[in-house]
């Protein structure tokens, strides 16, 4: 990695450590636990910090630690449950904010540096190259058009920054994809930059059509899309879906892949009636599921 030590030291001044506690009865604790550790990047000198939503979702208490040991209470400003970003704020002025890139900041084969926090006063950096930019899908009803995958592992807890060698923030590091392959996923900074004003004003992205959510974990098998898990008391659970169900169609539209299933599902809004045909025990079964609102389901208690 050719990125200078001086540049990394400068960039690390905008990286913070996040500590979150969540009420034990919040629905997210079943998977994420009731204590979350994360990273964040200051994106506004007036106290705005960008991170990933899973770190702060359901927060009962939320605090931020800066590199020089200062700590501050924080509050959630906005959450994007579809893309997976969150914006939090501390009551501080004059913070060192990262320079936000514009448009397609990085391309395949570009050198990048990833920064994150592991402790209130511990920051780490890793370097590598962008190996893929494009559509990325995952099992938690998640699909983004332009995920950034690099061969640099996430050096800290989720929510840190992916920077160019010129010091521009190009993405928010979400998670490691494979410990062996040493790759990580970052959400492009344009997902924040293009929606910043509405996130600050409304607490969410209001320009995007609302998406129905059914609360399942979907994996891909030869036969199609299989339910690998259901969110307890979520729409799919209440509608009768179970682990092992193979989804064949949604509202009479065949879904041969997870991508097709997501796109078909998201043509509907929360509250709409959905008919799912599934194969269970070698029999075709039909279930009525009412599309849910993920943001409402995981609202702060």
FENDAVEN-V918603 format. One record per residue. N is the residue number from 1. RES is the residue in three letters. PHI is phi in radians with two decimals (999 if undefined). PSI is psi in degrees with one decimal (NA if undefined). Layout:
n->{N:N}
res->{RES:RES}
phi->{PHI:PHI}
psi->{PSI:PSI}
This chain:
n->{1:2:3:4:5:6:7:8:9:10:11:12:13:14:15:16:17:18:19:20:21:22:23:24:25:26:27:28:29:30:31:32:33:34:35:36:37:38:39:40:41:42:43:44:45:46:47:48:49:50:51:52:53:54:55:56:57:58:59:60:61:62:63:64:65:66:67:68:69:70:71:72:73:74:75:76:77:78:79:80:81:82:83:84:85:86:87:88:89:90:91:92:93:94:95:96:97:98:99:100:101:102:103:104:105:106:107:108:109:110:111:112:113:114:115:116:117:118:119:120:121:122:123:124:125:126:127:128:129:130:131:132:133:134:135:136:137:138:139:140:141:142:143:144:145:146:147:148:149:150:151:152:153:154:155:156:157:158:159:160:161:162:163:164:165:166:167:168:169:170:171:172:173:174:175:176:177:178:179:180:181:182:183:184:185:186:187:188:189:190:191:192:193:194:195:196:197:198:199:200:201:202:203:204:205:206:207:208:209:210:211:212:213:214:215:216:217:218:219:220:221:222:223:224:225:226:227:228:229:230:231:232:233:234:235:236:237:238:239:240:241:242:243:244:245:246:247:248:249:250:251:252:253:254:255:256:257:258:259:260:261:262:263:264:265:266:267:268:269:270:271:272:273:274:275:276:277:278:279:280:281:282:283:284:285:286:287:288:289:290:291:292:293:294:295:296:297:298:299:300:301}
res->{UNK:UNK:UNK:UNK:UNK:UNK:UNK:UNK:UNK:UNK:UNK:UNK:UNK:UNK:UNK:UNK:UNK:UNK:UNK:UNK:UNK:UNK:UNK:UNK:UNK:UNK:UNK:UNK:UNK:UNK:UNK:UNK:UNK:UNK:UNK:UNK:UNK:UNK:UNK:UNK:UNK:UNK:UNK:UNK:UNK:UNK:UNK:UNK:UNK:UNK:UNK:UNK:UNK:UNK:UNK:UNK:UNK:UNK:UNK:UNK:UNK:UNK:UNK:UNK:UNK:UNK:UNK:UNK:UNK:UNK:UNK:UNK:UNK:UNK:UNK:UNK:UNK:UNK:UNK:UNK:UNK:UNK:UNK:UNK:UNK:UNK:UNK:UNK:UNK:UNK:UNK:UNK:UNK:UNK:UNK:UNK:UNK:UNK:UNK:UNK:UNK:UNK:UNK:UNK:UNK:UNK:UNK:UNK:UNK:UNK:UNK:UNK:UNK:UNK:UNK:UNK:UNK:UNK:UNK:UNK:UNK:UNK:UNK:UNK:UNK:UNK:UNK:UNK:UNK:UNK:UNK:UNK:UNK:UNK:UNK:UNK:UNK:UNK:UNK:UNK:UNK:UNK:UNK:UNK:UNK:UNK:UNK:UNK:UNK:UNK:UNK:UNK:UNK:UNK:UNK:UNK:UNK:UNK:UNK:UNK:UNK:UNK:UNK:UNK:UNK:UNK:UNK:UNK:UNK:UNK:UNK:UNK:UNK:UNK:UNK:UNK:UNK:UNK:UNK:UNK:UNK:UNK:UNK:UNK:UNK:UNK:UNK:UNK:UNK:UNK:UNK:UNK:UNK:UNK:UNK:UNK:UNK:UNK:UNK:UNK:UNK:UNK:UNK:UNK:UNK:UNK:UNK:UNK:UNK:UNK:UNK:UNK:UNK:UNK:UNK:UNK:UNK:UNK:UNK:UNK:UNK:UNK:UNK:UNK:UNK:UNK:UNK:UNK:UNK:UNK:UNK:UNK:UNK:UNK:UNK:UNK:UNK:UNK:UNK:UNK:UNK:UNK:UNK:UNK:UNK:UNK:UNK:UNK:UNK:UNK:UNK:UNK:UNK:UNK:UNK:UNK:UNK:UNK:UNK:UNK:UNK:UNK:UNK:UNK:UNK:UNK:UNK:UNK:UNK:UNK:UNK:UNK:UNK:UNK:UNK:UNK:UNK:UNK:UNK:UNK:UNK:UNK:UNK:UNK:UNK:UNK:UNK:UNK:UNK:UNK:UNK:UNK:UNK:UNK:UNK:UNK:UNK:UNK:UNK:UNK:UNK}
phi->{999:-1.63:-1.04:-1.22:-1.09:-1.11:-1.12:-1.06:-1.05:-1.14:-1.13:-1.11:-1.18:-1.68:-1.65:-2.12:-1.79:-2.08:-2.17:-2.22:-2.02:-2.23:-1.00:-1.09:-1.62:-1.25:-1.07:-1.32:-1.19:-1.09:-1.91:-1.75:1.42:-1.78:-2.32:-2.14:-2.06:-2.64:-2.00:-2.72:-2.23:-1.19:-2.03:-2.66:-1.03:-1.47:1.99:-1.43:-2.26:-1.72:-2.62:-1.71:-1.16:-1.14:-1.26:-1.93:-1.03:1.40:-0.99:-1.68:-2.27:-2.54:-2.33:-2.23:-2.06:-1.63:-1.03:-1.59:1.69:-1.21:-2.15:-2.68:-1.27:-2.28:-2.30:-1.38:-1.68:-2.71:-2.38:-2.02:-1.30:-1.37:-1.49:1.77:-1.80:-2.51:-2.13:-2.12:-2.43:-2.01:-1.52:-2.36:-2.08:1.25:-1.27:-1.50:-1.73:-1.24:-1.43:-1.53:-1.23:-2.06:1.20:-1.40:-1.19:-2.18:-2.26:-1.01:1.41:-1.20:-1.37:-2.41:-2.23:-1.87:-2.17:-2.73:-1.99:-2.09:-2.83:-0.86:-2.01:-1.94:-2.11:-2.33:-2.39:-2.36:-2.21:-3.14:-2.26:-1.24:-1.82:-2.78:-2.33:2.88:-1.08:-2.36:-2.16:-2.49:-1.36:-1.66:1.00:-2.38:-2.71:-2.12:-1.27:-2.48:-1.30:-1.94:-1.94:-2.18:-1.56:-1.71:-1.24:-1.10:-1.42:-2.52:-1.29:-1.00:1.95:-1.29:-1.97:-1.84:-2.03:-1.40:-1.29:-1.69:1.58:-1.65:-1.31:-1.88:-3.00:-1.85:-1.25:-1.67:-2.86:-1.34:-1.65:-2.78:-1.08:-1.30:-1.34:0.97:-2.19:-2.46:-1.89:-2.19:-1.55:-0.97:-1.12:-1.11:-1.11:-1.53:-1.01:-1.33:-2.11:-0.96:-1.08:-1.29:-1.13:-1.17:-1.37:-1.92:1.44:-2.86:-1.56:-1.63:-1.41:-1.54:-0.99:-1.20:-1.92:-1.20:-2.36:-2.02:1.28:-2.23:-1.93:-1.86:-2.00:-1.82:-2.25:-1.02:-1.35:2.49:-1.88:-1.92:-1.38:-1.65:3.09:-2.22:-1.32:-0.94:1.18:-1.38:-1.00:-1.14:-1.07:-1.17:-1.48:1.80:-1.22:-2.36:-0.97:1.65:-1.12:-1.79:-1.36:-1.75:-2.64:-2.24:0.87:1.24:-1.75:-1.15:-2.13:-1.60:-2.47:-1.12:-1.04:-1.06:-1.11:-1.08:-1.12:-1.18:-1.10:-1.38:-1.36:-1.96:-1.82:-0.95:1.71:-1.34:-1.40:-2.12:-1.94:-1.96:-1.74:-2.29:-1.69:-2.39:0.94:1.11:-2.22:-1.41:-2.23:-2.12:-2.25:-1.75:-2.18:-1.57:-1.00:-1.75:-2.01:-1.05:-1.11:-1.23:-1.09:-1.74:-1.05:-1.15:-1.41}
psi->{126.8:-5.1:131.5:150.9:-37.2:-40.6:-44.7:-43.7:-40.0:-45.7:-34.2:-18.8:-19.8:-1.4:131.4:162.3:135.3:133.5:126.8:137.0:143.5:140.6:139.0:-24.4:6.2:138.1:-21.8:-18.4:-20.4:-29.5:-39.7:-9.2:172.8:6.1:126.8:139.4:135.8:175.1:164.9:164.5:127.8:124.8:0.8:129.7:-18.5:7.6:4.4:134.4:131.0:135.7:-169.6:147.8:-33.7:-20.3:-35.3:-5.8:124.5:14.3:128.4:-41.6:147.8:122.1:155.9:138.2:132.0:167.1:-34.7:16.2:-9.3:143.4:153.7:146.4:148.7:160.8:152.5:128.6:-43.4:152.3:134.3:99.1:-21.3:-47.6:-32.6:19.9:159.1:150.6:124.6:166.0:140.0:154.6:68.0:149.8:158.2:25.0:156.8:112.0:148.6:149.6:122.2:128.7:160.5:133.3:-146.7:86.9:-36.7:154.8:170.2:139.5:-4.1:144.7:137.9:161.4:134.2:133.2:140.5:172.3:142.1:-10.0:158.3:-35.4:9.6:123.2:146.7:157.3:144.7:155.2:157.7:-156.5:150.8:123.5:-19.2:138.0:121.4:-164.4:136.3:128.0:152.4:171.3:-11.6:41.5:57.7:130.7:122.9:149.8:-30.1:68.5:149.8:116.8:129.8:163.1:14.7:126.9:154.4:120.7:-9.6:-161.1:158.7:144.9:-1.6:-169.7:146.2:118.4:152.3:169.4:-6.9:4.3:13.6:139.6:118.3:-16.5:166.4:120.4:122.8:-55.2:161.1:139.6:-33.6:117.5:-34.0:-45.6:-13.6:56.2:156.7:157.9:135.7:142.9:125.5:141.8:-22.9:-24.7:-29.8:-48.6:-42.5:-13.5:10.4:-48.7:-43.2:-29.5:-44.7:-38.1:-42.6:-11.1:4.3:174.1:109.9:-14.5:-16.4:135.3:140.5:141.3:136.3:146.1:136.6:-6.2:52.6:163.7:114.6:126.7:163.7:130.6:172.9:-34.6:-15.1:-130.0:122.4:141.1:111.2:-5.4:156.4:145.8:120.5:129.2:11.6:176.4:-44.2:-41.1:-46.7:-26.6:-4.9:3.1:148.2:160.4:137.2:-12.9:135.4:116.1:123.5:-41.7:157.5:117.9:47.3:7.5:123.8:138.4:104.4:-13.1:164.0:-39.8:-46.8:-39.0:-46.5:-48.0:-36.0:-42.8:-41.4:-1.7:-5.8:155.6:161.9:139.2:-17.3:148.4:131.8:137.1:118.0:129.3:127.6:152.4:121.2:126.0:41.5:20.5:141.0:128.2:153.8:133.5:143.0:121.3:133.1:120.7:132.6:176.3:109.9:-41.0:-38.5:-39.8:-39.7:22.7:158.4:138.1:NA}
